């Protein structure tokens, strides 16, 4: 089954909203996929595309500085956070 680019963009918007609501905490791919009720591999591909656009940051180390072998955590990039916060503030007025 093929998902249109328009629907992928909507799902990416949902990912950014989830990361914004969890900010400054970072979330694992699994947590984001569960929140969206989507397949982990599909969500990971969208996360990688968002990373290429410099909207999110991939964290490959645990809090002790040890590399994760098979997973990553994700958080909203600073520029994306500021833009999203500004957009949310404008929506309230």
PyMOL Python script that loads the backbone (N, CA, C, O; Angstrom):
from pymol import cmd

cmd.read_pdbstr("""\
ATOM      1  N   UNK A   1       0.835  -1.173   0.000  1.00  0.00           N
ATOM      2  CA  UNK A   1       0.000   0.000   0.000  1.00  0.00           C
ATOM      3  C   UNK A   1       0.886   1.245   0.000  1.00  0.00           C
ATOM      4  O   UNK A   1       1.871   1.317   0.736  1.00  0.00           O
ATOM      5  N   UNK A   2       0.534   2.201  -0.814  1.00  0.00           N
ATOM      6  CA  UNK A   2       1.306   3.439  -0.950  1.00  0.00           C
ATOM      7  C   UNK A   2       0.578   4.574  -0.250  1.00  0.00           C
ATOM      8  O   UNK A   2      -0.631   4.745  -0.408  1.00  0.00           O
ATOM      9  N   UNK A   3       1.324   5.343   0.522  1.00  0.00           N
ATOM     10  CA  UNK A   3       0.767   6.493   1.228  1.00  0.00           C
ATOM     11  C   UNK A   3       1.188   7.748   0.469  1.00  0.00           C
ATOM     12  O   UNK A   3       2.360   7.906   0.125  1.00  0.00           O
ATOM     13  N   UNK A   4       0.248   8.626   0.213  1.00  0.00           N
ATOM     14  CA  UNK A   4       0.537   9.835  -0.551  1.00  0.00           C
ATOM     15  C   UNK A   4       1.464  10.759   0.227  1.00  0.00           C
ATOM     16  O   UNK A   4       1.556  10.689   1.453  1.00  0.00           O
ATOM     17  N   UNK A   5       2.142  11.618  -0.509  1.00  0.00           N
ATOM     18  CA  UNK A   5       3.053  12.583   0.113  1.00  0.00           C
ATOM     19  C   UNK A   5       2.293  13.532   1.038  1.00  0.00           C
ATOM     20  O   UNK A   5       2.812  13.942   2.076  1.00  0.00           O
ATOM     21  N   UNK A   6       1.075  13.873   0.663  1.00  0.00           N
ATOM     22  CA  UNK A   6       0.260  14.765   1.492  1.00  0.00           C
ATOM     23  C   UNK A   6      -0.026  14.126   2.853  1.00  0.00           C
ATOM     24  O   UNK A   6       0.045  14.798   3.882  1.00  0.00           O
ATOM     25  N   UNK A   7      -0.347  12.837   2.859  1.00  0.00           N
ATOM     26  CA  UNK A   7      -0.609  12.146   4.122  1.00  0.00           C
ATOM     27  C   UNK A   7       0.666  11.992   4.940  1.00  0.00           C
ATOM     28  O   UNK A   7       0.628  12.075   6.168  1.00  0.00           O
ATOM     29  N   UNK A   8       1.791  11.768   4.275  1.00  0.00           N
ATOM     30  CA  UNK A   8       3.066  11.683   4.987  1.00  0.00           C
ATOM     31  C   UNK A   8       3.379  13.005   5.667  1.00  0.00           C
ATOM     32  O   UNK A   8       3.869  13.023   6.795  1.00  0.00           O
ATOM     33  N   UNK A   9       3.098  14.111   4.989  1.00  0.00           N
ATOM     34  CA  UNK A   9       3.331  15.432   5.576  1.00  0.00           C
ATOM     35  C   UNK A   9       2.453  15.638   6.812  1.00  0.00           C
ATOM     36  O   UNK A   9       2.912  16.203   7.805  1.00  0.00           O
ATOM     37  N   UNK A  10       1.207  15.191   6.762  1.00  0.00           N
ATOM     38  CA  UNK A  10       0.312  15.304   7.919  1.00  0.00           C
ATOM     39  C   UNK A  10       0.842  14.488   9.087  1.00  0.00           C
ATOM     40  O   UNK A  10       0.794  14.940  10.231  1.00  0.00           O
ATOM     41  N   UNK A  11       1.342  13.299   8.812  1.00  0.00           N
ATOM     42  CA  UNK A  11       1.893  12.444   9.862  1.00  0.00           C
ATOM     43  C   UNK A  11       3.156  13.089  10.440  1.00  0.00           C
ATOM     44  O   UNK A  11       3.388  13.027  11.647  1.00  0.00           O
ATOM     45  N   UNK A  12       3.967  13.705   9.584  1.00  0.00           N
ATOM     46  CA  UNK A  12       5.161  14.414  10.060  1.00  0.00           C
ATOM     47  C   UNK A  12       4.768  15.568  10.977  1.00  0.00           C
ATOM     48  O   UNK A  12       5.436  15.822  11.979  1.00  0.00           O
ATOM     49  N   UNK A  13       3.698  16.259  10.640  1.00  0.00           N
ATOM     50  CA  UNK A  13       3.194  17.336  11.508  1.00  0.00           C
ATOM     51  C   UNK A  13       2.788  16.783  12.869  1.00  0.00           C
ATOM     52  O   UNK A  13       3.031  17.411  13.900  1.00  0.00           O
ATOM     53  N   UNK A  14       2.168  15.603  12.868  1.00  0.00           N
ATOM     54  CA  UNK A  14       1.778  14.961  14.124  1.00  0.00           C
ATOM     55  C   UNK A  14       3.011  14.580  14.938  1.00  0.00           C
ATOM     56  O   UNK A  14       3.015  14.721  16.161  1.00  0.00           O
ATOM     57  N   UNK A  15       4.051  14.101  14.270  1.00  0.00           N
ATOM     58  CA  UNK A  15       5.298  13.747  14.952  1.00  0.00           C
ATOM     59  C   UNK A  15       5.888  14.980  15.618  1.00  0.00           C
ATOM     60  O   UNK A  15       6.307  14.930  16.775  1.00  0.00           O
ATOM     61  N   UNK A  16       5.920  16.082  14.888  1.00  0.00           N
ATOM     62  CA  UNK A  16       6.460  17.322  15.449  1.00  0.00           C
ATOM     63  C   UNK A  16       5.634  17.793  16.637  1.00  0.00           C
ATOM     64  O   UNK A  16       6.183  18.303  17.613  1.00  0.00           O
ATOM     65  N   UNK A  17       4.317  17.624  16.560  1.00  0.00           N
ATOM     66  CA  UNK A  17       3.452  18.016  17.677  1.00  0.00           C
ATOM     67  C   UNK A  17       3.720  17.151  18.907  1.00  0.00           C
ATOM     68  O   UNK A  17       3.732  17.657  20.029  1.00  0.00           O
ATOM     69  N   UNK A  18       3.931  15.872  18.706  1.00  0.00           N
ATOM     70  CA  UNK A  18       4.226  14.958  19.816  1.00  0.00           C
ATOM     71  C   UNK A  18       5.557  15.338  20.463  1.00  0.00           C
ATOM     72  O   UNK A  18       5.663  15.390  21.688  1.00  0.00           O
ATOM     73  N   UNK A  19       6.572  15.605  19.634  1.00  0.00           N
ATOM     74  CA  UNK A  19       7.879  15.979  20.165  1.00  0.00           C
ATOM     75  C   UNK A  19       7.817  17.334  20.859  1.00  0.00           C
ATOM     76  O   UNK A  19       8.516  17.555  21.848  1.00  0.00           O
ATOM     77  N   UNK A  20       6.994  18.236  20.356  1.00  0.00           N
ATOM     78  CA  UNK A  20       6.837  19.543  20.999  1.00  0.00           C
ATOM     79  C   UNK A  20       6.200  19.382  22.374  1.00  0.00           C
ATOM     80  O   UNK A  20       6.639  20.005  23.341  1.00  0.00           O
ATOM     81  N   UNK A  21       5.173  18.552  22.465  1.00  0.00           N
ATOM     82  CA  UNK A  21       4.488  18.365  23.748  1.00  0.00           C
ATOM     83  C   UNK A  21       5.373  17.664  24.765  1.00  0.00           C
ATOM     84  O   UNK A  21       5.202  17.858  25.969  1.00  0.00           O
ATOM     85  N   UNK A  22       6.322  16.848  24.297  1.00  0.00           N
ATOM     86  CA  UNK A  22       7.227  16.125  25.205  1.00  0.00           C
ATOM     87  C   UNK A  22       8.481  16.934  25.516  1.00  0.00           C
ATOM     88  O   UNK A  22       9.254  16.562  26.398  1.00  0.00           O
ATOM     89  N   UNK A  23       8.685  18.022  24.810  1.00  0.00           N
ATOM     90  CA  UNK A  23       9.915  18.805  24.956  1.00  0.00           C
ATOM     91  C   UNK A  23      10.083  19.315  26.383  1.00  0.00           C
ATOM     92  O   UNK A  23       9.092  19.714  26.994  1.00  0.00           O
ATOM     93  N   UNK A  24      11.261  19.319  26.927  1.00  0.00           N
ATOM     94  CA  UNK A  24      12.581  19.036  26.356  1.00  0.00           C
ATOM     95  C   UNK A  24      12.966  17.561  26.408  1.00  0.00           C
ATOM     96  O   UNK A  24      14.080  17.201  26.028  1.00  0.00           O
ATOM     97  N   UNK A  25      12.074  16.720  26.866  1.00  0.00           N
ATOM     98  CA  UNK A  25      12.340  15.284  26.937  1.00  0.00           C
ATOM     99  C   UNK A  25      12.428  14.719  25.515  1.00  0.00           C
ATOM    100  O   UNK A  25      11.750  15.197  24.606  1.00  0.00           O
ATOM    101  N   UNK A  26      13.260  13.708  25.337  1.00  0.00           N
ATOM    102  CA  UNK A  26      13.358  13.032  24.045  1.00  0.00           C
ATOM    103  C   UNK A  26      12.593  11.715  24.113  1.00  0.00           C
ATOM    104  O   UNK A  26      12.459  11.116  25.180  1.00  0.00           O
ATOM    105  N   UNK A  27      12.096  11.276  22.968  1.00  0.00           N
ATOM    106  CA  UNK A  27      11.288  10.062  22.905  1.00  0.00           C
ATOM    107  C   UNK A  27      11.931   9.038  21.982  1.00  0.00           C
ATOM    108  O   UNK A  27      12.564   9.392  20.987  1.00  0.00           O
ATOM    109  N   UNK A  28      11.762   7.764  22.322  1.00  0.00           N
ATOM    110  CA  UNK A  28      12.216   6.689  21.452  1.00  0.00           C
ATOM    111  C   UNK A  28      11.265   6.554  20.271  1.00  0.00           C
ATOM    112  O   UNK A  28      10.105   6.960  20.348  1.00  0.00           O
ATOM    113  N   UNK A  29      11.756   5.990  19.193  1.00  0.00           N
ATOM    114  CA  UNK A  29      10.950   5.750  18.004  1.00  0.00           C
ATOM    115  C   UNK A  29       9.705   4.942  18.368  1.00  0.00           C
ATOM    116  O   UNK A  29       8.616   5.218  17.864  1.00  0.00           O
ATOM    117  N   UNK A  30       9.858   3.961  19.228  1.00  0.00           N
ATOM    118  CA  UNK A  30       8.745   3.126  19.660  1.00  0.00           C
ATOM    119  C   UNK A  30       7.638   3.958  20.294  1.00  0.00           C
ATOM    120  O   UNK A  30       6.462   3.748  19.998  1.00  0.00           O
ATOM    121  N   UNK A  31       8.000   4.899  21.160  1.00  0.00           N
ATOM    122  CA  UNK A  31       7.001   5.734  21.823  1.00  0.00           C
ATOM    123  C   UNK A  31       6.229   6.595  20.824  1.00  0.00           C
ATOM    124  O   UNK A  31       5.014   6.753  20.937  1.00  0.00           O
ATOM    125  N   UNK A  32       6.938   7.141  19.857  1.00  0.00           N
ATOM    126  CA  UNK A  32       6.294   7.969  18.834  1.00  0.00           C
ATOM    127  C   UNK A  32       5.367   7.114  17.980  1.00  0.00           C
ATOM    128  O   UNK A  32       4.245   7.522  17.677  1.00  0.00           O
ATOM    129  N   UNK A  33       5.827   5.938  17.596  1.00  0.00           N
ATOM    130  CA  UNK A  33       5.007   5.037  16.770  1.00  0.00           C
ATOM    131  C   UNK A  33       3.741   4.608  17.510  1.00  0.00           C
ATOM    132  O   UNK A  33       2.666   4.541  16.912  1.00  0.00           O
ATOM    133  N   UNK A  34       3.861   4.320  18.795  1.00  0.00           N
ATOM    134  CA  UNK A  34       2.680   3.942  19.584  1.00  0.00           C
ATOM    135  C   UNK A  34       1.684   5.092  19.669  1.00  0.00           C
ATOM    136  O   UNK A  34       0.476   4.885  19.561  1.00  0.00           O
ATOM    137  N   UNK A  35       2.196   6.296  19.860  1.00  0.00           N
ATOM    138  CA  UNK A  35       1.341   7.478  19.957  1.00  0.00           C
ATOM    139  C   UNK A  35       0.561   7.706  18.658  1.00  0.00           C
ATOM    140  O   UNK A  35      -0.595   8.128  18.684  1.00  0.00           O
ATOM    141  N   UNK A  36       1.204   7.424  17.534  1.00  0.00           N
ATOM    142  CA  UNK A  36       0.579   7.620  16.230  1.00  0.00           C
ATOM    143  C   UNK A  36      -0.179   6.385  15.742  1.00  0.00           C
ATOM    144  O   UNK A  36      -0.902   6.456  14.748  1.00  0.00           O
ATOM    145  N   UNK A  37      -0.019   5.271  16.423  1.00  0.00           N
ATOM    146  CA  UNK A  37      -0.594   3.986  16.002  1.00  0.00           C
ATOM    147  C   UNK A  37      -0.112   3.637  14.595  1.00  0.00           C
ATOM    148  O   UNK A  37      -0.898   3.279  13.718  1.00  0.00           O
ATOM    149  N   UNK A  38       1.198   3.750  14.407  1.00  0.00           N
ATOM    150  CA  UNK A  38       1.827   3.451  13.119  1.00  0.00           C
ATOM    151  C   UNK A  38       2.975   2.475  13.326  1.00  0.00           C
ATOM    152  O   UNK A  38       3.463   2.294  14.441  1.00  0.00           O
ATOM    153  N   UNK A  39       3.398   1.849  12.227  1.00  0.00           N
ATOM    154  CA  UNK A  39       4.507   0.911  12.229  1.00  0.00           C
ATOM    155  C   UNK A  39       5.815   1.636  12.551  1.00  0.00           C
ATOM    156  O   UNK A  39       6.053   2.744  12.070  1.00  0.00           O
ATOM    157  N   UNK A  40       6.647   1.009  13.357  1.00  0.00           N
ATOM    158  CA  UNK A  40       7.914   1.622  13.772  1.00  0.00           C
ATOM    159  C   UNK A  40       8.832   1.950  12.595  1.00  0.00           C
ATOM    160  O   UNK A  40       9.441   3.020  12.567  1.00  0.00           O
ATOM    161  N   UNK A  41       8.933   1.056  11.643  1.00  0.00           N
ATOM    162  CA  UNK A  41       9.819   1.287  10.496  1.00  0.00           C
ATOM    163  C   UNK A  41       9.341   2.469   9.658  1.00  0.00           C
ATOM    164  O   UNK A  41      10.151   3.263   9.181  1.00  0.00           O
ATOM    165  N   UNK A  42       8.033   2.584   9.479  1.00  0.00           N
ATOM    166  CA  UNK A  42       7.467   3.709   8.736  1.00  0.00           C
ATOM    167  C   UNK A  42       7.750   5.014   9.474  1.00  0.00           C
ATOM    168  O   UNK A  42       8.173   5.996   8.863  1.00  0.00           O
ATOM    169  N   UNK A  43       7.519   5.025  10.776  1.00  0.00           N
ATOM    170  CA  UNK A  43       7.765   6.219  11.583  1.00  0.00           C
ATOM    171  C   UNK A  43       9.247   6.570  11.553  1.00  0.00           C
ATOM    172  O   UNK A  43       9.599   7.747  11.474  1.00  0.00           O
ATOM    173  N   UNK A  44      10.119   5.569  11.614  1.00  0.00           N
ATOM    174  CA  UNK A  44      11.562   5.825  11.582  1.00  0.00           C
ATOM    175  C   UNK A  44      11.970   6.482  10.266  1.00  0.00           C
ATOM    176  O   UNK A  44      12.812   7.380  10.258  1.00  0.00           O
ATOM    177  N   UNK A  45      11.380   6.044   9.156  1.00  0.00           N
ATOM    178  CA  UNK A  45      11.711   6.662   7.868  1.00  0.00           C
ATOM    179  C   UNK A  45      11.277   8.126   7.842  1.00  0.00           C
ATOM    180  O   UNK A  45      11.980   8.970   7.287  1.00  0.00           O
ATOM    181  N   UNK A  46      10.124   8.432   8.438  1.00  0.00           N
ATOM    182  CA  UNK A  46       9.667   9.818   8.512  1.00  0.00           C
ATOM    183  C   UNK A  46      10.571  10.640   9.428  1.00  0.00           C
ATOM    184  O   UNK A  46      10.876  11.795   9.132  1.00  0.00           O
ATOM    185  N   UNK A  47      10.998  10.041  10.541  1.00  0.00           N
ATOM    186  CA  UNK A  47      11.899  10.728  11.461  1.00  0.00           C
ATOM    187  C   UNK A  47      13.235  11.055  10.786  1.00  0.00           C
ATOM    188  O   UNK A  47      13.789  12.135  10.987  1.00  0.00           O
ATOM    189  N   UNK A  48      13.737  10.136  10.002  1.00  0.00           N
ATOM    190  CA  UNK A  48      14.999  10.374   9.292  1.00  0.00           C
ATOM    191  C   UNK A  48      14.841  11.514   8.285  1.00  0.00           C
ATOM    192  O   UNK A  48      15.748  12.330   8.120  1.00  0.00           O
ATOM    193  N   UNK A  49      13.687  11.569   7.614  1.00  0.00           N
ATOM    194  CA  UNK A  49      13.439  12.675   6.682  1.00  0.00           C
ATOM    195  C   UNK A  49      13.353  14.007   7.415  1.00  0.00           C
ATOM    196  O   UNK A  49      13.848  15.021   6.924  1.00  0.00           O
ATOM    197  N   UNK A  50      12.728  14.009   8.585  1.00  0.00           N
ATOM    198  CA  UNK A  50      12.644  15.234   9.384  1.00  0.00           C
ATOM    199  C   UNK A  50      14.023  15.656   9.874  1.00  0.00           C
ATOM    200  O   UNK A  50      14.317  16.847   9.979  1.00  0.00           O
ATOM    201  N   UNK A  51      14.864  14.674  10.171  1.00  0.00           N
ATOM    202  CA  UNK A  51      16.236  14.966  10.606  1.00  0.00           C
ATOM    203  C   UNK A  51      17.021  15.613   9.467  1.00  0.00           C
ATOM    204  O   UNK A  51      17.793  16.543   9.696  1.00  0.00           O
ATOM    205  N   UNK A  52      16.827  15.126   8.242  1.00  0.00           N
ATOM    206  CA  UNK A  52      17.509  15.697   7.081  1.00  0.00           C
ATOM    207  C   UNK A  52      17.094  17.147   6.858  1.00  0.00           C
ATOM    208  O   UNK A  52      17.876  17.941   6.336  1.00  0.00           O
ATOM    209  N   UNK A  53      15.867  17.497   7.250  1.00  0.00           N
ATOM    210  CA  UNK A  53      15.363  18.861   7.110  1.00  0.00           C
ATOM    211  C   UNK A  53      15.754  19.735   8.304  1.00  0.00           C
ATOM    212  O   UNK A  53      15.350  20.895   8.389  1.00  0.00           O
ATOM    213  N   UNK A  54      16.539  19.175   9.223  1.00  0.00           N
ATOM    214  CA  UNK A  54      17.007  19.866  10.438  1.00  0.00           C
ATOM    215  C   UNK A  54      15.863  20.330  11.339  1.00  0.00           C
ATOM    216  O   UNK A  54      15.951  21.383  11.972  1.00  0.00           O
ATOM    217  N   UNK A  55      14.796  19.544  11.393  1.00  0.00           N
ATOM    218  CA  UNK A  55      13.682  19.866  12.276  1.00  0.00           C
ATOM    219  C   UNK A  55      13.774  19.136  13.597  1.00  0.00           C
ATOM    220  O   UNK A  55      13.289  19.622  14.619  1.00  0.00           O
ATOM    221  N   UNK A  56      14.398  17.964  13.578  1.00  0.00           N
ATOM    222  CA  UNK A  56      14.535  17.179  14.801  1.00  0.00           C
ATOM    223  C   UNK A  56      15.985  16.737  14.956  1.00  0.00           C
ATOM    224  O   UNK A  56      16.782  16.803  14.020  1.00  0.00           O
ATOM    225  N   UNK A  57      16.300  16.286  16.163  1.00  0.00           N
ATOM    226  CA  UNK A  57      17.655  15.841  16.490  1.00  0.00           C
ATOM    227  C   UNK A  57      17.592  14.379  16.931  1.00  0.00           C
ATOM    228  O   UNK A  57      16.752  13.998  17.745  1.00  0.00           O
ATOM    229  N   UNK A  58      18.489  13.578  16.383  1.00  0.00           N
ATOM    230  CA  UNK A  58      18.587  12.167  16.775  1.00  0.00           C
ATOM    231  C   UNK A  58      19.628  12.041  17.868  1.00  0.00           C
ATOM    232  O   UNK A  58      20.740  12.557  17.754  1.00  0.00           O
ATOM    233  N   UNK A  59      19.248  11.344  18.932  1.00  0.00           N
ATOM    234  CA  UNK A  59      20.156  11.107  20.051  1.00  0.00           C
ATOM    235  C   UNK A  59      20.486   9.618  20.064  1.00  0.00           C
ATOM    236  O   UNK A  59      19.605   8.774  20.227  1.00  0.00           O
ATOM    237  N   UNK A  60      21.763   9.312  19.888  1.00  0.00           N
ATOM    238  CA  UNK A  60      22.184   7.912  19.792  1.00  0.00           C
ATOM    239  C   UNK A  60      22.907   7.416  21.034  1.00  0.00           C
ATOM    240  O   UNK A  60      23.431   6.302  21.047  1.00  0.00           O
ATOM    241  N   UNK A  61      22.937   8.250  22.096  1.00  0.00           N
ATOM    242  CA  UNK A  61      23.599   7.852  23.334  1.00  0.00           C
ATOM    243  C   UNK A  61      22.612   7.934  24.486  1.00  0.00           C
ATOM    244  O   UNK A  61      21.707   8.768  24.493  1.00  0.00           O
ATOM    245  N   UNK A  62      22.805   7.051  25.463  1.00  0.00           N
ATOM    246  CA  UNK A  62      21.968   7.119  26.664  1.00  0.00           C
ATOM    247  C   UNK A  62      22.500   8.223  27.578  1.00  0.00           C
ATOM    248  O   UNK A  62      23.552   8.796  27.294  1.00  0.00           O
ATOM    249  N   UNK A  63      21.797   8.533  28.666  1.00  0.00           N
ATOM    250  CA  UNK A  63      22.253   9.622  29.546  1.00  0.00           C
ATOM    251  C   UNK A  63      23.658   9.420  30.129  1.00  0.00           C
ATOM    252  O   UNK A  63      24.293  10.385  30.554  1.00  0.00           O
ATOM    253  N   UNK A  64      24.137   8.191  30.150  1.00  0.00           N
ATOM    254  CA  UNK A  64      25.484   7.920  30.658  1.00  0.00           C
ATOM    255  C   UNK A  64      26.553   8.037  29.578  1.00  0.00           C
ATOM    256  O   UNK A  64      27.739   7.852  29.851  1.00  0.00           O
ATOM    257  N   UNK A  65      26.132   8.347  28.343  1.00  0.00           N
ATOM    258  CA  UNK A  65      27.083   8.525  27.249  1.00  0.00           C
ATOM    259  C   UNK A  65      27.410   7.262  26.480  1.00  0.00           C
ATOM    260  O   UNK A  65      28.312   7.263  25.641  1.00  0.00           O
ATOM    261  N   UNK A  66      26.691   6.186  26.752  1.00  0.00           N
ATOM    262  CA  UNK A  66      26.941   4.926  26.063  1.00  0.00           C
ATOM    263  C   UNK A  66      26.065   4.871  24.813  1.00  0.00           C
ATOM    264  O   UNK A  66      24.874   5.177  24.868  1.00  0.00           O
ATOM    265  N   UNK A  67      26.662   4.477  23.686  1.00  0.00           N
ATOM    266  CA  UNK A  67      25.924   4.402  22.425  1.00  0.00           C
ATOM    267  C   UNK A  67      24.833   3.341  22.476  1.00  0.00           C
ATOM    268  O   UNK A  67      25.037   2.237  22.981  1.00  0.00           O
ATOM    269  N   UNK A  68      23.664   3.703  21.937  1.00  0.00           N
ATOM    270  CA  UNK A  68      22.616   2.708  21.742  1.00  0.00           C
ATOM    271  C   UNK A  68      23.011   1.863  20.540  1.00  0.00           C
ATOM    272  O   UNK A  68      23.519   2.388  19.549  1.00  0.00           O
ATOM    273  N   UNK A  69      22.781   0.568  20.622  1.00  0.00           N
ATOM    274  CA  UNK A  69      23.140  -0.305  19.517  1.00  0.00           C
ATOM    275  C   UNK A  69      22.064  -0.344  18.442  1.00  0.00           C
ATOM    276  O   UNK A  69      22.374  -0.345  17.250  1.00  0.00           O
ATOM    277  N   UNK A  70      20.788  -0.377  18.861  1.00  0.00           N
ATOM    278  CA  UNK A  70      19.727  -0.578  17.880  1.00  0.00           C
ATOM    279  C   UNK A  70      18.585   0.422  17.973  1.00  0.00           C
ATOM    280  O   UNK A  70      17.553   0.226  17.333  1.00  0.00           O
ATOM    281  N   UNK A  71      18.737   1.474  18.741  1.00  0.00           N
ATOM    282  CA  UNK A  71      17.627   2.404  18.850  1.00  0.00           C
ATOM    283  C   UNK A  71      18.119   3.836  18.981  1.00  0.00           C
ATOM    284  O   UNK A  71      19.298   4.102  19.216  1.00  0.00           O
ATOM    285  N   UNK A  72      17.176   4.737  18.821  1.00  0.00           N
ATOM    286  CA  UNK A  72      17.493   6.162  18.902  1.00  0.00           C
ATOM    287  C   UNK A  72      16.383   6.884  19.645  1.00  0.00           C
ATOM    288  O   UNK A  72      15.235   6.443  19.686  1.00  0.00           O
ATOM    289  N   UNK A  73      16.767   8.003  20.227  1.00  0.00           N
ATOM    290  CA  UNK A  73      15.783   8.899  20.815  1.00  0.00           C
ATOM    291  C   UNK A  73      15.728  10.133  19.927  1.00  0.00           C
ATOM    292  O   UNK A  73      16.685  10.445  19.218  1.00  0.00           O
ATOM    293  N   UNK A  74      14.602  10.828  19.971  1.00  0.00           N
ATOM    294  CA  UNK A  74      14.397  11.980  19.104  1.00  0.00           C
ATOM    295  C   UNK A  74      13.863  13.144  19.912  1.00  0.00           C
ATOM    296  O   UNK A  74      13.078  12.966  20.842  1.00  0.00           O
ATOM    297  N   UNK A  75      14.300  14.337  19.543  1.00  0.00           N
ATOM    298  CA  UNK A  75      13.751  15.539  20.158  1.00  0.00           C
ATOM    299  C   UNK A  75      13.680  16.630  19.107  1.00  0.00           C
ATOM    300  O   UNK A  75      14.362  16.588  18.083  1.00  0.00           O
ATOM    301  N   UNK A  76      12.847  17.592  19.388  1.00  0.00           N
ATOM    302  CA  UNK A  76      12.655  18.702  18.479  1.00  0.00           C
ATOM    303  C   UNK A  76      13.902  19.583  18.464  1.00  0.00           C
ATOM    304  O   UNK A  76      14.467  19.880  19.517  1.00  0.00           O
ATOM    305  N   UNK A  77      14.327  19.996  17.285  1.00  0.00           N
ATOM    306  CA  UNK A  77      15.463  20.902  17.171  1.00  0.00           C
ATOM    307  C   UNK A  77      15.096  22.278  17.711  1.00  0.00           C
ATOM    308  O   UNK A  77      13.916  22.621  17.789  1.00  0.00           O
ATOM    309  N   UNK A  78      16.095  23.063  18.081  1.00  0.00           N
ATOM    310  CA  UNK A  78      15.857  24.374  18.681  1.00  0.00           C
ATOM    311  C   UNK A  78      15.068  25.305  17.759  1.00  0.00           C
ATOM    312  O   UNK A  78      14.125  25.960  18.202  1.00  0.00           O
ATOM    313  N   UNK A  79      15.447  25.366  16.487  1.00  0.00           N
ATOM    314  CA  UNK A  79      14.743  26.246  15.549  1.00  0.00           C
ATOM    315  C   UNK A  79      13.294  25.806  15.356  1.00  0.00           C
ATOM    316  O   UNK A  79      12.388  26.639  15.311  1.00  0.00           O
ATOM    317  N   UNK A  80      13.081  24.507  15.245  1.00  0.00           N
ATOM    318  CA  UNK A  80      11.730  23.993  15.071  1.00  0.00           C
ATOM    319  C   UNK A  80      10.901  24.250  16.329  1.00  0.00           C
ATOM    320  O   UNK A  80       9.715  24.566  16.234  1.00  0.00           O
ATOM    321  N   UNK A  81      11.518  24.117  17.507  1.00  0.00           N
ATOM    322  CA  UNK A  81      10.801  24.366  18.756  1.00  0.00           C
ATOM    323  C   UNK A  81      10.347  25.823  18.829  1.00  0.00           C
ATOM    324  O   UNK A  81       9.198  26.103  19.172  1.00  0.00           O
ATOM    325  N   UNK A  82      11.244  26.743  18.510  1.00  0.00           N
ATOM    326  CA  UNK A  82      10.900  28.168  18.552  1.00  0.00           C
ATOM    327  C   UNK A  82       9.789  28.500  17.563  1.00  0.00           C
ATOM    328  O   UNK A  82       8.860  29.238  17.892  1.00  0.00           O
ATOM    329  N   UNK A  83       9.883  27.951  16.346  1.00  0.00           N
ATOM    330  CA  UNK A  83       8.860  28.208  15.330  1.00  0.00           C
ATOM    331  C   UNK A  83       7.519  27.625  15.758  1.00  0.00           C
ATOM    332  O   UNK A  83       6.481  28.265  15.592  1.00  0.00           O
ATOM    333  N   UNK A  84       7.537  26.413  16.308  1.00  0.00           N
ATOM    334  CA  UNK A  84       6.295  25.772  16.737  1.00  0.00           C
ATOM    335  C   UNK A  84       5.688  26.528  17.912  1.00  0.00           C
ATOM    336  O   UNK A  84       4.471  26.706  17.968  1.00  0.00           O
ATOM    337  N   UNK A  85       6.512  26.971  18.841  1.00  0.00           N
ATOM    338  CA  UNK A  85       6.026  27.718  19.999  1.00  0.00           C
ATOM    339  C   UNK A  85       5.393  29.029  19.553  1.00  0.00           C
ATOM    340  O   UNK A  85       4.331  29.410  20.046  1.00  0.00           O
ATOM    341  N   UNK A  86       6.039  29.711  18.627  1.00  0.00           N
ATOM    342  CA  UNK A  86       5.503  30.967  18.100  1.00  0.00           C
ATOM    343  C   UNK A  86       4.164  30.724  17.395  1.00  0.00           C
ATOM    344  O   UNK A  86       3.223  31.505  17.539  1.00  0.00           O
ATOM    345  N   UNK A  87       4.096  29.651  16.648  1.00  0.00           N
ATOM    346  CA  UNK A  87       2.852  29.305  15.953  1.00  0.00           C
ATOM    347  C   UNK A  87       1.734  29.002  16.951  1.00  0.00           C
ATOM    348  O   UNK A  87       0.596  29.429  16.758  1.00  0.00           O
ATOM    349  N   UNK A  88       2.055  28.273  18.006  1.00  0.00           N
ATOM    350  CA  UNK A  88       1.058  27.953  19.041  1.00  0.00           C
ATOM    351  C   UNK A  88       0.575  29.214  19.742  1.00  0.00           C
ATOM    352  O   UNK A  88      -0.615  29.346  20.028  1.00  0.00           O
ATOM    353  N   UNK A  89       1.487  30.142  20.021  1.00  0.00           N
ATOM    354  CA  UNK A  89       1.104  31.391  20.676  1.00  0.00           C
ATOM    355  C   UNK A  89       0.205  32.218  19.779  1.00  0.00           C
ATOM    356  O   UNK A  89      -0.730  32.856  20.264  1.00  0.00           O
ATOM    357  N   UNK A  90       0.469  32.221  18.472  1.00  0.00           N
ATOM    358  CA  UNK A  90      -0.370  32.972  17.534  1.00  0.00           C
ATOM    359  C   UNK A  90      -1.756  32.352  17.405  1.00  0.00           C
ATOM    360  O   UNK A  90      -2.730  33.059  17.145  1.00  0.00           O
ATOM    361  N   UNK A  91      -1.853  31.043  17.582  1.00  0.00           N
ATOM    362  CA  UNK A  91      -3.137  30.342  17.482  1.00  0.00           C
ATOM    363  C   UNK A  91      -4.050  30.680  18.655  1.00  0.00           C
ATOM    364  O   UNK A  91      -5.273  30.635  18.519  1.00  0.00           O
ATOM    365  N   UNK A  92      -3.475  31.016  19.798  1.00  0.00           N
ATOM    366  CA  UNK A  92      -4.275  31.300  20.989  1.00  0.00           C
ATOM    367  C   UNK A  92      -4.968  32.649  20.900  1.00  0.00           C
ATOM    368  O   UNK A  92      -5.984  32.862  21.562  1.00  0.00           O
ATOM    369  N   UNK A  93      -4.447  33.553  20.106  1.00  0.00           N
ATOM    370  CA  UNK A  93      -5.016  34.900  20.024  1.00  0.00           C
ATOM    371  C   UNK A  93      -5.975  35.057  18.897  1.00  0.00           C
ATOM    372  O   UNK A  93      -6.532  36.138  18.706  1.00  0.00           O
TER     373      UNK A  93
END
""", "prot")
cmd.dss("prot")
cmd.show_as("cartoon", "prot")
cmd.util.cbc("prot")
cmd.orient("prot")
